[in-house]
Every structure is written in C-alpha cells, then in structure tokens.
C-alpha cells in the first residue's frame, strides 16, 4: 500500500499529511462524526478530478460513495471508534459518477475538538489506471519509471527524467544500464522474475554522478497493452547514506578512541593495582556503610585468602568504641595518630596498628583507607620482656634470699650436729639431745626449701638446653602453691622418679608453677574436699614425655579457650595479673624447648593442660652437684693445713669446728686469702664463690695466673647466689662445689676426698 503508515488511534498532524502527500496511492481523511471530507492527498485529488483540496474540504462524503459502500459506514464507525484497523473494498464515485473500485486500509485518527476520524488509503483498481493512472505519477516527488520485463523503458515521470541519464541510442535494457554495478542489476531482475518485488538500496548512474537510491519495484501490467511490466519507484538517499557513512566513520573513530582510552585506563588501573598490591602493609578501602570495597595483596595474604570485598569491616576489626567508624565519616576526619585494633582471623587474633585516612574521590562518596601493620609479634615481645624482667627480678631475689639464708642455716645445722656428736662429752640429757635433733631437722627442712629457690636463681636463656628431673620440679612447684591450694582442692601427683626432660630445670619449674596457679585460680576457696587437682608425668612412645595438670574447676568458655595463650586474654586473671601472662609464657618456654602445649577445657567439666617435652633416657647432663655422690675414703690420719675463705665469720667458725682434726685458717675475702697464701702452704682451699672485694672466681683466676700449683687444691663453697656466667665458669674449670648448707658428715667426707685426691 505504500511506505508510510500510522498507528491506530494516532493524532492527526501536518507532518502526517505531508508524508502521505508523497504517496502514489490515494489517501484521504473523513470526520466520522460529521461524515465530511477533511483532507486528501494529490493522488486522491486526481481520483476525483479536482485541482485543489479546498474544492473537497468539508464536502459531504456520502455523495462520493455508492449505496453499497454507504451501508458499511454504520458498522465502520463503531469499529474505528474502538481504535481498530481494517481492510475493505469500496466503490468511489468519481467524475460523471464513474464507479471506481478500490481496496481501502482504514485507520482510526484523533481529530481536534474530540472528533474521531478515519484515515483511508486506497490502491486504485485497473479501471482508474487506464484513463488517468499514469498522469497522477507526475504529481509525486518520487522518481517513477515503468519497464518491460526485458528492461525497455516504457514511461518515467518528470522527477525520474530530471535525474537519470538519457539512454544511448539503441540501448534496449535501460533498466540494467541505470545500475552502477551489473551484479546488482542481475539480482534485481532475478528477484522481480521470482519474488515479484524488490526493495533495497542500490548505487545508480545519474546526471550528477553516482548516487544512492532506495529502489522499490514490483510487477504490474502496461495500462495501454496489458502486457507484464515492472513499476519502479526510486528515492534519492545519497545524503542519508553520506550521513550514515559519516556517522559510521565517526562511530568507528569513537570506538577506536574509546578502545584506546579503555586500554590506557586498564593499563593505569593495572599499574595502580600493582602499586596498591605492592604496599607492604595491610591496606583496605572502606565506604561510609563500613563495606570493604578494595583490599590489596598484603591484606588478602594476612586474612589467609578469606574474601574481603563486600564484607563489613566491623565483622573482622574490633574498633575501640561502638560507632567509632561512623563518627569518623560524620566528622569528615580520621584520627591523626595510628589506632591499634584487634583483628579476628579464621584461626587467630592479631593486633594491628591502623593508620586511617579519609578521602573523597572527585565523583563519589567519602572513603576510608585503612593501612596497618601487624604488631602482634611486637606486643608478644613486649610481654616476654616484661615477664623476663619480672622473672629476672624474682631470680635475683631468690638467689639473694638463698645465699643469705644458706650461710646461717649451715652454721645452725653444723653446730647442731657438732653438739649432737659431742653430746656424751658435754653430758647432755636425752631431752636436750631430742631438742637438738629437732633443731637440726627443722634447719635441714628449711635448707631444703631454700634450695628450691635456686630454681629461679639458676634460670637460663630461652634457647639454652638443659636437663630437668621432672619429679623434683613438680614437687618443688607443689610445695610453692601448697599453702594456697590446700584451701581449694586436694592435689594428687603421679610421677615416676626416672623421668628426665630436655629443658632447663628452672624454666620447667616456671611452667608447672604457672599451670598449678591456673588451676588454683579456677577453684573457689572453702570446698577443698570436693575438688581435685591432678598432676601426672609419664613417658610416651618415642622420645616424648607428657606432663598433665588437670582440675575439675568450672572450665573455659569457647571464646576464652580460643585465645587462652594470648597474654592477659583469659578469664582466670588474678589480682596481680600473674596467670594472665602465665599461659602465654609457658607456651613460649615449651615451644622454645622443642615441645608443645595443649589445653582442653569446657564449661562444667574442668580444664586439662598437656605439656609435651623431649624426653631423656638418663640424667647425664644434670649439674654435678645434684648427682648422687659416691662414698669417699676415710679422713687422712695426718693433720692437714686448710684455708677457709668466706665473708661470713660464723661460717668460718663452723668449718673450723667441723674440721677440728686439721689446722684451719680463715680469710674474710680473697685479698686476705692471698696474704695468707703468700706466707703459708695449704693442702686445701675452701673458697666461697660470692664475696665482696674479691669473689671466689677472681681469686681462682689469680691463682691460675700466679700460683698454678694451688689450682688443683681449690674446692668451692656455694650459697647459690651466682650468675649464669659464674655457673658456666665453675663448670668449665671442673673444680668440686659444696653447696650450703651442708651437713657435718658431708663436709668432712668431701674434705677427705679432696685431700686424698691432692696427696
């Protein structure tokens, strides 16, 4: 019907009229409310043989239709009012009441004033085309031509004549000659012969050169002869094609520039991402709602690959105060100083020192950049330093106490034993002897307790190996906590005497003491008969020794159990914070010794701590003074000359009394000893290790340099207060050491052995 159509229910406009005016087929508009003709295009004017629209405007349309067609208008009015399109066959009464059949397309149209009209577009029948059909083609702006099926030109309108080149004389196939490409002409001919119609854009030769036309062709008949022919309608679309080509070129150029810019942006993004990932700090970008929108490689590694983008940062970072993150965004500023925040990892909790920075992109909402470093090792080191300092203080205090008590205890024990030895000579009654025995036993018990304090005084560096007699260590730790524990629980100890572990004895004592204190703090005082603390030591298959401390206290909550080895993070923190560091310190001591520590606890069933340590088959590396001492020969029959060097006068006196079968001289310090050595020859030198002015070590070194023959005659006396360096020195020189307080028999036996060795 034509190249232009209107949707049903459209509003009539001048644009619609102008477009329809270019059509070959007749078109007109009827006001259905008044049944008058409102508008008609040029083809319709030719149909009714009038020269202008004014002649027909307002004409009663019923006079232009035959009776049969008039009968259809009633039903048509309702159909069109409902906005439907319809096809129908009408008969138009033209000039002299000539009846012309037409096929009509009806479409509803909105008119001004609320009226409804119908737009009619008609394809005229053969009766109209024969007398005047070709004349109407002169009124259209389109180029219209008619060809025989062999391509011979039958007719062309003025528009076509002005455009196309006149065919050369003798040219038969004018249709094909108009195409710029022969292939396009053949395709058009083939389609017309087979498909009956052609509608495509082709390049043609015109008087102004090559142009692009939209060519529409269809099969029809020659109005004069009735022979088959082709009716061709052309529209110049060269400007549109140029515009389209220019647009395509512009689009291609734009696409190229967009591609180049995109590639550049991707390179810059990759560069920025590379720089972002290269930052050697945990870095995340957070939006105002707290969501993580970006995280660098360091952060992804720190969080063990856990997805971060899209997650709420408050789920993994414990900010010091509720609403602190929101406050930063509201204030538009972050703290100038770094903020330490605890971060929860899937299997750990770490301390991270964050440096926050608020930034606002050129287009967008404020963002918070969090850049942090893991300071957990630093905090652990600080804790260890605090503990080391505290333990060093305890060790120094213990060593001083042991040294200061050992000398008077030695005096008490030895003098008591001497009195008991001379009881009959002195005429002591049985009750008096019993009292002396009680004094001796009490002093010995005190000496045993004091000797245990040396555990702290002999502490070694964390990396220093040693050998610990496990049962002795457990017994010492049990005595240390006995006074506090006896009000809370009963203690059971199951430990074989032949268990030795590869760990410094003092540090194992520290571990056992910490674990017992953990159990002590877990149990309330006042119900000792209802609670138990069990300490078990056993050998496991392989080279492992297991030490267990188990209590039936309330147990730990899961959240406390996960952080139990963090300093000060447990729920069993006593007033002075001792246990708060105890498990953390114990964990470090055990792992440094090549072992491991495991804790099993649950609310309502108590707590069990297992310490796994490398086991030793024999105590070959125990200090010499703790090893069993073999029997010594009986004292020599001759009187020996012995020098006792000790800053305690009572100690010199008690040694003199104990060794009264020999000639004993005394010196209060190393300098006095050197003066006596210069005038006398001695068979044995008993020398205290720690003395003012000149220590026993310094005296020994002087003898090595100036009196080397006396070096083998030196036996050291020790109250226990000496440094690790002093202990290493004593072990290196290999001289005997007699620990204070000593028993009378032990001193005499050791002296006799030393004299026999130097004879």
Secondary structure, DSSP 8 states (H G I E B T S, - for coil): --S----TTEE--HHHHHHHTT-SSEEEEEETTTTEEEEE-HHHHHHTT-S-HHHHTT-BGGGGB-HHHHHHHHHHHHHHHTT--EEEEEEEE-GGG-EEEEEEEEEEEE-GGG-EEEEEEEEE-HHHIIIIIHHHGGGSSSEEEEEETT--EEEE-HHHHHHB----TT---HHHHTBSSHHHHHHHHHHHHHTSEEEEEEEEEETTEEEEEEEEEEEEE-TTT--EEEEEEEEE-HHHHHHHHHHHHHHHHHHHHHHHHHHHHHHHHHHHHHHHHH-SSEEEEEETTSBEEEE-HHHHHHTTT---TTSBGGGTEE-SSTTHHHHHHHHT---SS-EEEEEEETTEEEEEEEEEEEEE-SSS-EEEEEEEEE-HHHHHHHHHHHHHHHHHHHHHHHHHHHHHHHHHHHHHHHHHHHHHHTHHHHT--HHHHHHHHHHHHHHHHHHHHHHHHHHHHT---TT----EEHHHHHHHHHHHHHHHHTTT-EEEEEE-TT-EESS-HHHHHHHHHHHHHHHHHHS-TT-GGG-EEEEEEEEETTTEEEEEEEE-S----HHHHHTTTSTT-SS---TT-HHHHHHHHHHHHHHHTT-EEEEEE-TTS-EEEEEEEEEESS-TTS-GGGS---------SS--EEEEE-S-HHHHHHHHHHTTTSEEEEESSHHHHHHHHHH---SEEEEESS-SSS-HHHHHHHHHHH-GGGGGGEEEEE-S---HHHHHHHHHHT--EEESS--HHHHHHHHHHHHHHH-
